[in-house]
Amino acid sequence: MNLDVVFPKSTELKKYIKYFLFIKNDQINYNRKHVSYPNTNCCLGLLKGSKLITVSKNEYKITDSDGFYSYLTGIYEQPKTFHYIGKFDEICIDFEPLGIEALTGIKVSNLKFIDEVVENQFNSSWKEIYNFIYATDNISLRAELLEDFFLKKISLNHRDKFIPFNEIFVNKISYLQNEFNLSYRSIHRLYKDNLGLSPKQFMNILRFRSIIQNNKHKNGHMLDLNYGYYDQSHLIREFKTFTNLTPRQFTQRVSSIESAVWMEIQ
């Protein structure tokens, strides 16, 4: 099983897309679970010859199926388990919050999960993505083709509504009020309507991701007042909330790919 992360080269596209993740397995007897952890991105998943089946709220199974398939996961607060069985060829495009709206004009970042999103939610021209992306096995070429496709999708009408939520790293809602020059109620509505989460929920996930990306969880003295944790136990409680693991367990069991994707393979 191969995992590759490629970051967009286009400065314009980097505003809306974090990275492309390519996951491929050619082994017929593959039977493993991939556990993903809360993030502040929205993921568009594309599959050829496989389909994702919902088992429960936070568990999915990927099994053989004819043709192509797509799904979208929004911002979530609990680990998600994806059970892969047999061969698969999956491409995940991780968008910034509202990044996919800048390309489609369709509001989806506030939803937790959408099945067959390319087929049923987006413009019919999006279906061509399957034809060119699965015409080659070369990862670099796939990434280039995806960039070309998405650059053509950026709309002046839609991108004006884009808000760089991930760049607003604060730990108090009062700071958000100053940032947006809005009332507390308006701030709450802004986040809830666009992201499906309260400002506090989103800020906590953003803080968690910042901690693991900066490897702060590996250090017994990692507390930084800028993160807003009261003490060590506060950090550990929040870690368990998002991962069901302690920081030490997370370090031992979870692997990082390019400091962008954090995954446990069971």
Secondary structure, 3 states (H helix, E strand, C coil): CEEEEECCCCHHHHCCEEEEEEEEECCCCCEEEEEECCCCCEEEEEEEEEEEEEEECCEEEEEEEEEEEEEEECCCCCCEEEEEECCEEEEEEEECCCHHHHHHCCCCCCCCEEECHHHHCCCHHHHHHHHHHCCCCCHHHHHHHHHHHHHHHCCHHHHCCCCCHHHCCCCCHHHHHHHHCCCHHHHHHHHHHHHCCCHHHHHHHHHHHHHHHCCHHHCCCCCCHHHCCCCHHHHHHHHHHHHCCCHHHHHHHCEEECCCEEEEEC
